[in-house]
């Protein structure tokens, strides 16, 4: 992206315990809070977390409403339907934090044939994450 304003594709994730997972995502992956809107009942209506020039949006699982009918949690779906990829400068350091914070490593950290070093994990609520040093935007 030439204007460096951030990503043009932003993953949206739903969590049963969004406040806990917001903290976990910041500690494990290094996300920064851009905006957090509480829902008044102990949950999160909407949150924006940034990592470098990328962003995810997340919030608490809803019982009612149009979006609640369309998106759910991995536990309710019995699997995942997306898996964000995070470009990080040190995949080994992120791997160590994920393990220390109880994330489940599902693909071991290793050097990739296309470049970089990467691993895949599940966060404590089951969302699949891919983390690596390969940056597809970097000059080849």
C-alpha positions as CSV (number, residue, x, y, z in Angstrom):
1,X,0.0,0.0,0.0
2,X,1.5,3.2,-1.1
3,X,-0.3,5.6,1.3
4,X,0.6,3.6,4.5
5,X,-2.7,4.3,6.2
6,X,-3.2,0.7,7.3
7,X,-4.7,-2.4,5.9
8,X,-7.6,-2.3,3.5
9,X,-8.7,-5.7,4.7
10,X,-9.6,-5.9,8.4
11,X,-10.4,-9.2,10.1
12,X,-13.4,-9.2,12.5
13,X,-13.4,-11.7,15.3
14,X,-16.1,-12.6,17.9
15,X,-15.2,-13.8,21.4
16,X,-17.2,-15.2,24.3
17,X,-15.0,-13.3,26.8
18,X,-13.9,-10.3,24.7
19,X,-12.4,-8.3,27.5
20,X,-10.1,-11.2,28.5
21,X,-9.2,-11.9,24.9
22,X,-8.5,-8.3,24.1
23,X,-5.9,-8.3,26.9
24,X,-4.5,-11.7,25.7
25,X,-4.1,-10.5,22.1
26,X,-2.2,-7.4,23.2
27,X,0.1,-9.4,25.5
28,X,0.7,-12.4,23.1
29,X,0.9,-10.7,19.7
30,X,1.7,-7.1,20.6
31,X,-1.5,-5.5,19.4
32,X,-2.2,-1.9,20.6
33,X,-5.7,-0.6,21.5
34,X,-6.9,1.9,18.9
35,X,-10.4,2.1,20.2
36,X,-12.5,0.1,22.7
37,X,-16.3,0.6,23.1
38,X,-17.8,-1.4,26.1
39,X,-21.3,-2.6,25.8
40,X,-22.5,-1.7,29.3
41,X,-22.8,-5.3,30.4
42,X,-19.2,-6.2,30.9
43,X,-18.5,-7.0,27.3
44,X,-17.1,-5.2,24.3
45,X,-19.4,-3.8,21.6
46,X,-16.5,-3.0,19.3
47,X,-12.7,-2.8,19.6
48,X,-10.0,-1.9,17.1
49,X,-6.6,-3.3,17.7
50,X,-3.6,-2.4,15.6
51,X,-0.3,-4.1,14.9
52,X,2.0,-2.0,12.8
53,X,-0.1,-0.7,9.9
54,X,-2.6,-3.5,10.2
55,X,-5.7,-3.8,12.3
56,X,-8.3,-6.3,13.5
57,X,-11.7,-5.5,14.9
58,X,-13.2,-7.7,17.7
59,X,-16.1,-7.8,20.1
60,X,-18.2,-9.9,22.4
61,X,-20.4,-12.6,21.0
62,X,-24.0,-11.4,20.5
63,X,-27.2,-13.3,21.1
64,X,-29.4,-11.1,18.9
65,X,-29.1,-9.0,15.8
66,X,-28.2,-9.3,12.2
67,X,-24.4,-9.7,12.7
68,X,-24.9,-12.3,15.4
69,X,-26.7,-14.5,12.9
70,X,-23.8,-14.2,10.5
71,X,-20.7,-14.6,12.7
72,X,-19.9,-16.8,15.6
73,X,-17.1,-18.2,17.8
74,X,-14.9,-21.2,17.0
75,X,-16.5,-23.1,19.9
76,X,-20.0,-22.6,18.5
77,X,-18.9,-23.4,14.9
78,X,-16.7,-26.3,16.0
79,X,-13.9,-24.9,13.9
80,X,-12.6,-21.8,12.3
81,X,-13.5,-20.1,9.0
82,X,-10.6,-17.6,8.8
83,X,-7.1,-17.3,10.1
84,X,-5.4,-13.9,10.2
85,X,-1.7,-13.8,9.3
86,X,0.5,-11.4,11.4
87,X,3.8,-10.1,10.0
88,X,6.2,-9.7,13.0
89,X,9.9,-8.9,13.2
90,X,10.6,-11.8,15.5
91,X,8.4,-14.9,15.2
92,X,10.4,-16.8,17.9
93,X,9.7,-14.0,20.5
94,X,5.9,-14.0,19.7
95,X,5.9,-17.8,19.8
96,X,7.4,-17.8,23.3
97,X,4.8,-15.3,24.5
98,X,1.9,-17.3,23.0
99,X,3.2,-20.5,24.7
100,X,3.6,-18.6,28.0
101,X,0.1,-17.2,27.8
102,X,-1.6,-20.6,27.1
103,X,-2.0,-20.4,23.3
104,X,-2.0,-23.8,21.5
105,X,0.7,-24.2,18.9
106,X,-0.9,-26.2,16.0
107,X,1.9,-25.9,13.5
108,X,5.5,-25.7,14.9
109,X,7.7,-22.7,14.3
110,X,9.9,-23.3,11.3
111,X,11.6,-21.6,8.4
112,X,9.3,-21.4,5.4
113,X,10.3,-22.4,1.8
114,X,8.9,-19.0,0.5
115,X,10.9,-17.1,3.1
116,X,10.6,-16.1,6.7
117,X,9.9,-18.0,9.8
118,X,6.4,-18.8,11.0
119,X,4.0,-20.8,13.2
120,X,0.3,-21.3,13.6
121,X,-1.6,-21.3,16.9
122,X,-5.0,-21.1,18.5
123,X,-5.9,-18.5,21.0
124,X,-7.6,-19.6,24.2
125,X,-11.0,-19.3,22.6
126,X,-10.0,-21.3,19.5
127,X,-9.4,-18.7,16.8
128,X,-6.6,-19.8,14.4
129,X,-3.7,-17.3,14.0
130,X,-0.7,-17.5,11.7
131,X,2.4,-15.6,12.7
132,X,5.6,-15.1,10.7
133,X,8.4,-12.9,9.6
134,X,7.5,-13.2,5.9
135,X,6.2,-9.9,4.6
136,X,4.5,-10.1,1.2
137,X,4.7,-6.3,0.9
138,X,8.5,-6.2,1.2
139,X,10.4,-5.6,-2.0
140,X,11.5,-8.9,-3.6
